[in-house]
Amino acid sequence: MRTGVRSCYDEGKRTAETLTMDYHRGAGVEVRIARIFNTYGPRMCLDDGRVVSNFVAQALRKEPLTVYGDGKQTRSFQYVSDLVRTN
């Protein structure tokens, strides 16, 4: 079993997905699992502490971009209009 540094966060999401699928299989309920991740776009708050907003805020202030750890981490990013339907 693999646990990350943020294992409470990781395991909480994994447990919720597992329970959702168990409910689907056991009760026949139609379910959807949305894996929302690092969404960015218009009207995002520059001080919300997420990586994209941190980078934008630092760039606007002409500050060096902060990279935590060894810089080899990977992340997935999603533009807000790819997450929500606007019509």
C-alpha positions in Angstrom: 0.0 0.0 0.0 1.3 3.4 -0.9 0.7 6.5 1.3 1.8 9.9 0.4 3.0 12.8 2.5 -0.6 14.0 2.4 -2.1 10.6 3.1 -5.2 11.8 5.0 -6.1 13.9 1.9 -5.1 11.1 -0.5 -6.9 8.3 1.5 -10.0 10.4 2.1 -10.5 10.8 -1.6 -9.8 7.1 -2.3 -12.2 6.0 0.5 -15.0 8.3 -0.9 -14.6 6.8 -4.4 -14.5 3.3 -3.0 -17.7 3.8 -0.9 -19.4 5.4 -3.9 -18.6 2.4 -6.1 -19.7 0.0 -3.4 -23.0 1.8 -3.2 -23.3 1.6 -7.0 -22.6 -2.1 -7.0 -24.6 -3.0 -3.9 -27.7 -0.8 -4.5 -27.6 -0.4 -8.2 -27.5 3.4 -7.9 -26.2 5.3 -10.9 -23.2 7.3 -9.7 -20.5 9.7 -11.2 -17.1 10.3 -9.8 -15.6 13.7 -10.7 -11.9 14.0 -10.1 -11.6 17.8 -10.0 -8.0 18.9 -9.9 -6.1 22.2 -10.0 -8.7 24.2 -11.9 -7.8 27.7 -13.0 -9.3 30.5 -15.0 -11.0 33.9 -14.8 -12.1 35.2 -11.4 -9.8 32.9 -9.4 -8.5 34.5 -6.2 -4.9 35.4 -6.2 -4.5 34.6 -2.5 -6.1 31.1 -2.4 -2.8 29.4 -1.9 -3.0 27.1 -5.0 -0.1 26.7 -7.4 -1.5 28.6 -10.4 -2.7 31.5 -8.4 0.6 31.7 -6.5 2.5 31.7 -9.8 0.3 34.4 -11.3 0.4 36.6 -8.2 4.2 36.3 -8.0 4.6 37.0 -11.7 2.4 40.1 -11.4 4.5 41.3 -8.5 7.7 40.5 -10.6 8.8 38.1 -7.9 10.6 34.8 -8.5 8.2 31.8 -8.8 8.2 29.6 -5.7 8.8 25.9 -6.4 8.5 23.7 -3.4 10.4 20.4 -2.9 12.9 19.4 -5.6 10.9 20.7 -8.5 10.3 17.3 -9.9 6.6 17.1 -8.7 3.9 16.7 -11.4 0.5 18.2 -11.4 -2.5 18.1 -13.7 -4.2 21.4 -14.5 -7.7 22.0 -15.9 -9.1 25.2 -17.3 -12.4 26.1 -15.7 -14.5 25.9 -18.9 -13.3 22.3 -19.4 -14.8 21.5 -15.9 -18.2 23.2 -16.1 -20.8 23.6 -18.8 -21.6 27.3 -19.4 -24.7 27.0 -21.5 
